[in-house]
Amino acid sequence: MLFIEALESQSENKELFIELYEKYNALVYSVAYEKLKNNALCEECVQDTFFYAAKHFDRIGEVDSKSTKCYLSTIVSGFAIDIYNKSINEST
């Protein structure tokens, strides 16, 4: 996973990130698909979301917390909107 490379210097965070990814990957994909309705764009959105989360891992508290779930949902929603707008602009 490319995301893990962002955490190389923080080995204790690697395990937490893997747990975060495994727990929320389906949720993040689902939120992205709601907005994009396109598998390729959803995969791009999920990748952007988890890369952002890896770069800002210090902002994430407990993996199982409601705030972490909301944080990831907010991030993926923002990326999905950006990707949607970009795809609309490219098609016109």
One Martini backbone bead per residue (centre of mass of N, CA, C, O) as a GRO file, in nm:
protein
   92
    1MET     BB    1   0.095   0.037   0.023
    2LEU     BB    2   0.130   0.370  -0.014
    3PHE     BB    3   0.046   0.477   0.269
    4ILE     BB    4   0.273   0.346   0.439
    5GLU     BB    5   0.505   0.532   0.344
    6ALA     BB    6   0.400   0.781   0.514
    7LEU     BB    7   0.470   0.589   0.794
    8GLU     BB    8   0.769   0.485   0.819
    9SER     BB    9   0.866   0.666   1.075
   10GLN     BB   10   0.586   0.530   1.214
   11SER     BB   11   0.546   0.218   1.315
   12GLU     BB   12   0.300   0.239   1.516
   13ASN     BB   13   0.103   0.353   1.286
   14LYS     BB   14   0.074   0.122   1.086
   15GLU     BB   15  -0.123  -0.060   1.237
   16LEU     BB   16  -0.344   0.155   1.267
   17PHE     BB   17  -0.383   0.206   0.966
   18ILE     BB   18  -0.465  -0.077   0.885
   19GLU     BB   19  -0.711  -0.080   1.067
   20LEU     BB   20  -0.850   0.164   0.942
   21TYR     BB   21  -0.871   0.054   0.653
   22GLU     BB   22  -1.029  -0.210   0.718
   23LYS     BB   23  -1.274  -0.067   0.859
   24TYR     BB   24  -1.328   0.192   0.627
   25ASN     BB   25  -1.327   0.115   0.324
   26ALA     BB   26  -1.630   0.061   0.269
   27LEU     BB   27  -1.736   0.335   0.358
   28VAL     BB   28  -1.574   0.514   0.170
   29TYR     BB   29  -1.677   0.387  -0.090
   30SER     BB   30  -1.979   0.441  -0.042
   31VAL     BB   31  -1.964   0.748  -0.033
   32ALA     BB   32  -1.839   0.781  -0.312
   33TYR     BB   33  -2.063   0.632  -0.477
   34GLU     BB   34  -2.300   0.819  -0.411
   35LYS     BB   35  -2.161   1.059  -0.583
   36LEU     BB   36  -2.026   0.906  -0.855
   37LYS     BB   37  -2.111   0.628  -0.997
   38ASN     BB   38  -1.791   0.525  -1.015
   39ASN     BB   39  -1.540   0.308  -0.976
   40ALA     BB   40  -1.284   0.462  -1.061
   41LEU     BB   41  -1.346   0.721  -0.897
   42CYS     BB   42  -1.367   0.579  -0.623
   43GLU     BB   43  -1.078   0.475  -0.608
   44GLU     BB   44  -0.950   0.753  -0.614
   45CYS     BB   45  -1.094   0.860  -0.360
   46VAL     BB   46  -0.991   0.650  -0.160
   47GLN     BB   47  -0.695   0.708  -0.199
   48ASP     BB   48  -0.702   1.007  -0.119
   49THR     BB   49  -0.815   0.966   0.165
   50PHE     BB   50  -0.586   0.777   0.281
   51PHE     BB   51  -0.353   0.963   0.219
   52TYR     BB   52  -0.449   1.194   0.394
   53ALA     BB   53  -0.465   1.032   0.658
   54ALA     BB   54  -0.162   0.962   0.665
   55LYS     BB   55  -0.056   1.261   0.666
   56HIS     BB   56  -0.292   1.311   0.918
   57PHE     BB   57  -0.271   1.102   1.167
   58ASP     BB   58  -0.269   1.298   1.421
   59ARG     BB   59  -0.598   1.350   1.392
   60ILE     BB   60  -0.627   1.059   1.487
   61GLY     BB   61  -0.756   0.863   1.704
   62GLU     BB   62  -0.955   0.638   1.747
   63VAL     BB   63  -1.061   0.402   1.535
   64ASP     BB   64  -1.358   0.336   1.687
   65SER     BB   65  -1.459   0.616   1.655
   66LYS     BB   66  -1.689   0.849   1.561
   67SER     BB   67  -1.488   1.074   1.475
   68THR     BB   68  -1.338   0.904   1.264
   69LYS     BB   69  -1.577   0.843   1.084
   70CYS     BB   70  -1.648   1.143   1.027
   71TYR     BB   71  -1.377   1.232   0.915
   72LEU     BB   72  -1.371   1.038   0.670
   73SER     BB   73  -1.644   1.128   0.550
   74THR     BB   74  -1.556   1.419   0.497
   75ILE     BB   75  -1.317   1.366   0.316
   76VAL     BB   76  -1.459   1.196   0.094
   77SER     BB   77  -1.666   1.408   0.016
   78GLY     BB   78  -1.468   1.621  -0.084
   79PHE     BB   79  -1.329   1.447  -0.299
   80ALA     BB   80  -1.585   1.372  -0.458
   81ILE     BB   81  -1.659   1.657  -0.541
   82ASP     BB   82  -1.397   1.722  -0.690
   83ILE     BB   83  -1.411   1.486  -0.893
   84TYR     BB   84  -1.682   1.557  -1.014
   85ASN     BB   85  -1.614   1.840  -1.113
   86LYS     BB   86  -1.378   1.751  -1.292
   87SER     BB   87  -1.546   1.558  -1.477
   88ILE     BB   88  -1.737   1.775  -1.582
   89ASN     BB   89  -1.523   1.971  -1.704
   90GLU     BB   90  -1.397   1.752  -1.903
   91SER     BB   91  -1.683   1.693  -2.064
   92THR     BB   92  -1.717   2.012  -2.179
   0.00000   0.00000   0.00000
